[in-house]
Amino acid sequence: MIGEFFFYIGGGLLVWLYLGYPIVTFALAFFRKPTNRQAQSTPSVAVLIIAYNERTVIAKKIQNTLALRYPSGEKHIVVVDSDSTDGMREEVEKFAKDGVQYLNQEKREGKASAIHFGVQNVSTDLILSTDANAYFAPDALEQMVSYFADPKIGGVTAAMRQVATTGQAAETESERYWQYERSIRRAESRLASVCNLSGEAALFRRGILATREFSSWYPAGTADDLSLSITLVRAGFRLAYAERADVWEVAPTTYNDYFKQKVRIVVQTISTVFASWFKLLRKPSGYSYWVFPNRKVLPLLSPACFLLMLLGVAFMAWPLAVAVLGFYGCLLTLRLFNLPGGFLRAGVQAGALFGLLNVAVVLGWARFFRGKRYTMWDQAASTRSSAPKVK
């Protein structure tokens, strides 16, 4: 009896998280009209390139941003430097003749602080916040801006793609994760709002942040992209997904870089949930009662659900629990040795991704309860080794 209770509670929540929520969201979104778009609208946009010690990639990033198709008088490129020490400023100033503006924040206080600093120093209609190692398709800005024809849209995110330095799609857990994200964000965008704007490419109405104190939209230690998204939703706006606005980023090539990145994100997400979810619930919406709890809260409970299910199996038939653990052990071993090839590889990667993400959640909770918070962090070195060869 106890075993069945644990099994159905833990297993049921896992099935809902990984199958139920996506299926129901896709079904509901099917009956919703897409966001109204008007490609002719070209409000002024400040592209804020948030950078710290990005000398190796900043020139390529600026060149890529200059190549974005948009009326030159309405596109303003601003590099916000958090007081770099690697000579990045000299690289940026080479593009002064192209109208690229350099802003130096004298004290490094994290990405969110740099975004706020940039917002206070420009006067455009829209802000596109982007990382120095994220590269746009030529029409990405036009695609994203077109969604603002709908006055209910407060922010738009792009279609993130993880690539190798060759420009080919990366066959890694990171890209498998983004394949799922692109699908579910498309549905969420139609139904209510995407779960959050991606930090690599977040386009939003400047006025929403310009009138706010920094601490009012960014509680210390939270995820900057998620806190920004919550601020836009609480202001009464929706968040859209521009599925044709491609943005590329080099995928982490080492498990160390990928895993450290995921653990940091988990700690920041936990901090954001505690800081902002109850505030969201005071303003009922599809985002606060459907998207946010299913996409940001429930995944933090996934390891506990898996443990409950495993305990239930152990109570009912302990050899089966051992077999489940052995199965996941085999998956992780196969992935560690980069086996097998062909279509089985995707299955192994999916299983390994489930295991890695759950381990990251466990470690994230442990670090959170030990008082660890991330306002600033080290870059993933393998994502900055060189810029990808993208068109």
N, C-alpha and C positions, 0 to 999 in steps of 0.2 A: 504493500500500500504506500509506504513512504517512498520506495523506489519509483513507483509509477508517478507519484506527485512530483518528485524532483525532475524526472525525465520529461514529463509533459510541460511543466513550467519552463524549464531551461531550454528544452528543444523547441517548444512552441515560440518562445521569444526569438530564438535564433532563426527559425523558419520565417517568422514575420519580418525580421530585420533584413535578411538576405534575399527573400523571395516575395513575401506578402506585400511589404511596403512598395517595392518597385512595381509589382504587377498591378496593384490597385492604383498607384499614381499614374502609370502608363494608361490604364483603362479610363480613368477620370479625365486625364489630359486629352484623350482622343476626341472628346466631345466639346472641348474648349477652342475658341478661335485664337489664332496666333496674335501676338502683339501688333498693333497698328504701327506701320513704319512709313517714313517719308524720306527717301534718299536725297531729295533736293535740299533739305535743311542742313545748313552748315554753321552752327553756332561756334563761337570762338572756343578753342581748346588749348589748355596748357598741359603739355606732356611732361610730367615730373619724373625724371629718372632718379630714383633713390639709390644712392651709391655710397659705399665706404670701402676704400682700398680695392677699387676695381680697375686698376690701371691696365691689366692684361686684356680686358674685354670692352672697355668704355668707348674706344674709338669705333669699333665694329657696331656697338649699340647705337651710337649717335648717327652713324652712316645709315643704319637700318631705319632709324626714326625719321631722318631727313627724307628718306625715300617713300614715306607714307603718302598716299594720294589724298590730298586735302588742300583747300585754298591756302596758299602760303601766308596770306595776311591774317588768317584765322587760326593757324597752327603755331604755337609758341613752345619751343623746346627749352626746358630748364633742368639742369643737372643740380640736384640737391646733394651736396657733399657733407657728410658728417665728420668733417675735419680729418680727412684721410692723411696718411703718413707715407704713402708709397709713390708719390709723384703724380697722382691721378689728375690733379688740377692742371698741370702743364699739358696733359693730353687733351683735356676738355677745352682749354683756351685756344688750341689750334683751330677750333671750329667757331670761334667768335665771329669770323667774317661771314659765316653762314647764318648768323643770328642766334646761335646757341648761347643761352644765358647761364652763368655759373653762380650758384648761391652756396655759400659756405656757412654751415651751422657750427659755431665755434666749439660747442661741446657735444660729443656723441651721446645721444640719449635714446637710441633705438629708432626703428623704422617708423613707428607711428608718430613719434615726435618730429621726424624729418618730413613726413607727409604734412603734418599740421603747419610746420614752418614754411613749407612751400606754398600751401594754400593761402597763408597770410601775406605772401609776397607776390601774388599774381592777381589779376582782376578779370579773368576769363569767365565765360558761362559754365564751362565744364572743366573737370580735372581728370586726366588720365594718369594714374599712378602706376609705375612699372619698374621692374627690377632691371639691373644692368645686364643680366644674362638671359633676358627674355627677348625674342626677336619676332617681329610682326610680318605677316603677309602684307603686300603693298596696299590692299584694300581694307585691311582690318579696321582702321579708324573710321572709315566711311560706313562700314557695316555696323559698328557699334553705335556711332552717333545717330544713325537712322532710327533707333528705338526710342529716342527722346522726343519723337513726334507725339508720342503718347505722354500727356502731362502727368500721368500716374507713375511713370517710370522714374526712379531716383538714381538707379545705378545699373550698369551693364557689365557683364564679364564676358571674356572671350573663350574660344575653344582651345584649351591648352593641349599641347601635344609634346610628348617627350621623345627626343631624337638622340641618335649618336652624333658624334662630331662630323660624320660623313653626310649628315642630313637625312639619313634613312631612319624610319621609325625604329625606336629602340624596342628590342624584344626583352624587356625587363619587367619585374613586378611593378615598378613605378608606372610604366606605360599601360600595363594591364589595369591598374587602378584608375588611370585617367580615361581609359576606354569606357569603363563603367560610369565614371563621373560625367562624361560628355552625354551619355544616353539619359541618365536620370535628370541631369540639369535641364535638358531639352523639355522633358515632361514637366518638371517642377515650374519652369518658367511659364508654361502655358496655364498651369493649374493655379499657382499662387505667386511664388517667388523662388528663385534659386536659393540654395542653403546659404551661400555666401559668395561674395565677389572674390576672385582669385587675386592674391597679392601680386602675381606676375603681370596682370593687366586688369585694373579696376577703373572704370570710367564712371564718374558720378557728378551730380550737380554741386558746383562749388559753394553756392549760397548756404547749403545745409550745414557745412562745417565751418564756413567763414564766420558765422555768428555765434559759434560755440567756444567755450573754454576747452582747452586740451583735455583736462581731467574729466570733463562732462561726457565725452564720447569714448575716451580710452582709459578704462581702469588699469592701473599698473599690472603688468604681468600677463595680460590677456592677449589673445590673438588679434593683431592689428586689422587683418582683413575681415575677420568675423565681427569685431567690435564696430568697425565702420559699417558693415552690412546691417547690424542691429540698429545702429543710429539712424540709418536711412529708413528702415522699416518702421521704427518708432515715430519717425517724422511723418508717417502716413504714405510712404512711397512703396512701390514694388521694385523687385530686382529681376532683371531680364538676362537671358542667355543668348548671346549672338553666335549662333552655331556656325555661321560662315566666316567668322572673324578668327582666322587661325593665328595662333601664337606658339612659337617653338621654344623649348628650353632643353639644354643638354641634360640627359638623365644621369643620375648618380651611377658611377661605374663600380663602386665598391659597396659592399653590404654595410660597412662601417658608416659611410656617409649617409646612405639611405636610412639606416636604422636610427642614427642620431637625429636625423631630420624628423622622423616619425615620432620619436619619444618627445622631442621638444614640442611638436604640434599637439600631442596629447595633453601635456602639462598646460599649454596655453588654452586649449579647448576647455579643460576642466575649470581653469580659472575664469574663463568667460561665462561658462554655464552658471557658476556660483554668483558671478557678479551681475549677470544680466537677464537670466531666464525669467525670474519672477517679475522683473520690470516688463518683459515682453508679454507675460500673461495678463497684465493689466489692460493691454490693448489687444483684444481678441482679433485674430486674423488667421488665414490659412497658414501663414508662416509660423506664427507663435504656437498654434495648437496642432499643426500637422507636420510641416517641414522640419522645423527646429528640433522638436523632441525625437523624431524618427531618425534624423540625420546627424544630430550632434549629441543628444543625451543617451539614447539607447546604445549606440556603438561603444560608449564608455562602460557599459554593463555587459558587453559581449563575453569577456573572459569568465565572469561570474555565471552567466547563462550556460556557457560551455561546461564549466565545472559542475553545475547543478545537473545537467544532462548526463555527464559522465558518472556522477555519484548515483543517479537513478539507474543507469545501466549496471553499475557495480552491485547495487542492491538486488537487482533482478537476475543478473547473470554476470558475475565478475570476469569470466574469461573474455566476454565480449568487450568489456571496458579495456582490458589489456590489448585486445585486437585493435580497438580504435586508436589507442596510443601508439601501437606498433605501426599502424597504417600511416599516421602523421609523421612518425619518425622516419619511415621509408621515403615519404614525399620530400621531407627536408633534406635527407641524405642525397636523393636523386638530384635535387636542385643545387645542392652544394657542389656536386661534381658535374653540373651542367648537363645532366642526362634527363630524359632521352631527347631525341630530335623529333621533327615532324609535328603532326597534330597533337601527339601526346604531351609535347612540351608545354602547350598552353594549359592543359589540365594540371600538370605538375606545378606550374607557376601559380595557378589559381589557389591550389591547396597550400602552397608555401606562403602565398600572400596572406591567406587567412591566418595561418600560424604566426607569421611575423607581426601582423597588425595586432593580434591579441597579446603577444608577448610585449609589444611596444606599449599597449594600454596598461598592462600590469606594471611595467616599469615606470610609466608615466604617473600612475596613481601613487606608487611608492615615493617618487621624487616630489610629487605635490605635497604629500603628507610630511615629508622631511623639510618642507619649506622652500623647495627649489622653485624659482620663478624665472622666466625668460623675457626680458625686455630687449636685450642685445644678445647676439649669438655669433659664433664663428661660421663663416661660409663653408659650404661643402666644396672642398678643393677640387674634386673630380668633375664638378659642373662648371668650373671656371678654367679648365686646362686649355681650352680654345673655343672659339665661337663656332657654331655649327654652320655647315655650308647649305644655307637655305635660299630659296629663290625669292 
